[in-house]
């Protein structure tokens, strides 16, 4: 059966690092609390000038194309997942197309918050499996540090910037398999108003509203009760036992969420690679950044059975099964 196989992986993390101690100088927090509650030790910060979301997306894309050993002219489709674009339009995928020197691609962006990469990956797979696209570039890129409130210790310590990309090429293999779902029940738990809407009630309200707002405890509760069940549902559908999966590549939002998921699935934690300690939560970039790290470290091998899972604002979530 025709499906998209990952032939290239690349990522980009901006050089500036903010440690937990750096945050302790800004808000009432400390390294012990952040480490214990989230697993995060540091995160990368974009300078906001050179490393915009589209620039980081292009850097990750170039690295993935180089890793694939192909020419940018072979790319037929570019999908960028991002909730923090540096322009409203053109879409970031067009900026990436220009930066990598491709032309004539199907280009559009996806905004489904943290699961954006999983959503974009499935959209690209659909184009490969059903619409004749041979080579696609799927990117997750974020500059979350642009929208966090640095007086809110419950959110500002969580996020980091970066981008990750995969090159998918049509080939013979098992059909892409996924679950994408959402609920409106917890919409108010995680949101961010758009920037520069002039008809706001007051300047103060306008300013405050453009920050990310999150009820972390509610999101946490929802995720640990929903995601493992959906992962199991996909395993059952595919007739695979959790023990057969080589790597559970899970959205890097909180190490305690990952630990709880591993426990619920009855899988050793070693099967859940983590880099949250180095990157914080990079939203839609977290999974391709982690996949790239795994490849560089040699833990990702041809034929490995992979399950990706992510969740975020909406709330929405996605789970994928594929063979690398
Ligand atoms: N430092 C010290 N204390 C803190 C900090 C901090 N940085 N932040 C909160 N606290 C305090 C709170 O004020 C509270 O104090 P109180 O008991 O005196 O009221 C206490 O710590 C406990 O707060 P909780 O919010 O209950 O802490 P919790 O254990 O839930 O951890 C966290 C908070 C880390 C945000 C966690 O809930 C979480 O990770 N949730 C999931 C977030 C997530 O995954 N979001 C989805 C993706 S984001 C996207 O889509 C853009």
Boltz pocket constraint, residues with backbone or C-beta under 6 A from the ligand:
constraints:
  - pocket:
      binder: B
      contacts: [[A, 28], [A, 29], [A, 30], [A, 33], [A, 34], [A, 37], [A, 38], [A, 113], [A, 114], [A, 153], [A, 154], [A, 155], [A, 157], [A, 190], [A, 214], [A, 215], [A, 216], [A, 217], [A, 218], [A, 219], [A, 220], [A, 253], [A, 254], [A, 281], [A, 283], [A, 311], [A, 312], [A, 313]]
      max_distance: 6.0
